[in-house]
Amino acid sequence: MALLAGETFTLASRDSLLALAQSIEAALLLQSHGAEVKILTLKTSGDIKLDAPLYDVAAAAAPKEGRAFFTRELDDALQNGKADIAVHSFKDLPTEPVAGVSDPIFFSEQTGADILVTLKHAAQARQIIGTSSLRRIHQLQHALPEATTVTLRGNIVTRLRKLRQGEAGMNAILIAGAGIFRVRNFAKLAPEAYANLLESSIAEKVARELGEFTEYLDDGVTIQELDEAVFPTAPGQGVLALQMSAACEQTLGQKLRALFESHAHIAKRVGLERQLMTALGTGCHAPLGVSALRAGNGLQVTVCYSRKSQTSPPAFFDSVFLRRNTREDAGPLVAEAKHGFERFFWWGLSEPPAAHSEKWTFVRALKQNLLHPHFDETAQYGHIFVSSKTAADWLKASPIRGKVNLWAAGEETAKYVALAFAGSRVESCAEKGFGAAYSRMRGENKERVLWLGSASGLGRAQAIAAIDSEIDFLCVYENLPAEPETLAADYTALGQAVAQNTALHCLTSRASAEAFIRFAKLASAPTANISCFGKSAAECVETAGYRIYHKSNAASFTEYLREIEGDTALMRIEEENTK
């Protein structure tokens, strides 16, 4: 027997094309399990009041009303018995619980990314982008600083129509990608599949708007999805939520929750996004972008937040852009987004590449010993990989002669090598270091390779080229971590910061990571806010059982520092990538 056989549901929905596509998706699932469903269409305050930017309308309303701008009328229908269930875009739901309405059931997870829809004939023109989202206006100022924005309100079809007409001079619009993709998928359904769910007048409206939607997208526009790791979105964007009336939850809540099997999988991710928004005291109309993306056993969370802003006219101050790693605890990220860390400790061999505030402390976490390996002076190499400036210094004094291709780990090492070997071809491999370099070398030819690096990096390098007989590994130096007792004596503020977990520790190499771990164990600190530059430091930290708060694949220490300090310039989208 079907799970919902004999059950009848009235489903409350906004009357826009996108809202109906979403509601029909849920209704068809219920029908497939034996239920009868009718859709009740309603207009919300957000659908009616279109004469001002949404952030102004929300700001003028009472706080709770502003946050429920697209949901209150559906909540009323659940509370007064006119509807049993309702479907929403989760990002539109208020953070506060509503009496007589159940907690949301999450389903239908789509991309959360925003998309830029641009008129093809305006591809080379200065972008004038339609949006009424304070978050999008704020982030566009950093991602596309040459663009300007104009107010755009209305449902998805209205927005595409206004773009086509060039209203207010706009030649592009920025909207949620999930909406476009959902309506595109909905358009593939035969109308007969959902005709019994709708009143005839609503079915006719759906058919008419679907025709417009298809025409607008097929006629002269380009679509660019903006990576959430660079352009974070509204908390919960891309996820649908089903809510029940109190009566429905009491009688059928268990069955309905069992039906939506993806809820628990989705809840962990969007729950953390909501947790951040709530802790920062903002709503869905604030200049806050949060995208939690699954990464291994945890989440990589990207945040763009204006700590101070105004709406009339929109202006933003003290903005920060963060990309951090977490599992469930949003506490460190909330604190960093609000006011930043109290202290930063740079663990390495040399100081950070630029002057910084008094919050920064350099910890000389290692010492370097030069090695004198045996070297076959008759060997001929087509490629040499240089892992650091120290390895480059060894190469300068070596007897290697003839034309050779030089490869460097990171932009800073590459610049150093290029100056030392003027006229030589030098390739920089930053994000994946020797792994990327080795792959590219072998893509070019099979000439013999020489790897120059540290004793601690030898194992990883050998694992990358395990079965290649045409490669020699030469350890020209070793990095030795400083003793924890020495660090405790030399840096008195370090012990307190580790114990209280109020600082960010920036580990710039495997040896510096080893030094930190030894110190943390001496200080009996089971947790810490840790930032790792490169894979070797990260592997060392994770092997020791510590969680990494920030994992960087930056091309240089300069870029790494920009990541740590939340530089919004890292959001910059290259112009050609939006065409």
Buried (B, 14 or more C-beta within 10 A) or exposed (E): EEBBEEBEBBBBBBBBBBBBBBBBBBBBBBBEBEBBBBBBBBEBBBBEBBEBBBBBBBBEBEEEEBBBBBBBBBBBBBBEEBBBBBBBBBBBBBBEEBEBBBBBBBBBBBBBBBBBBBBEEBEEEEBBBBBBBBBBBBBBBBBBEEBBBBBBBBBBBBBBBBBBEEBEEBBBBBBBBBBBBBBEEBBEBEEEEBEEBBEEEBBEBBEEBBEBBEEBBEEEBBEBBBBBBBBBBBBBBBBBBBBBBBEBBEEBBEEBBEBBEEBEEBBBBBBBBBBBBBBBEBBBBBBBBBBBBEEEEBBBBBBBBBBEBEBEEBBBEEBBBBBBBBEEEBEBBBBBBEEBBEBBBBBBBEBBEEEBEEBBBBBBBBEBEEEEEEBEEEEEBBBBBBBBBBBBBBBEEBEBEEEBBBBBBBBBBBBBBBEBBEEEEBBBBBEBBBBBBBEBBBEEEEBBBBBBBBBBBBEBBEEBBEEBEEBBBBBBBBBBBBEBEEBBEEBEEBBEBBEEBBBBBBBBBBBBBBBBBBBBEBBEBEEBBBBBBBBBBBBBBBEBEBBBBBBBBBBBBEBBBBBBBBBBEBBEBEEEEBE
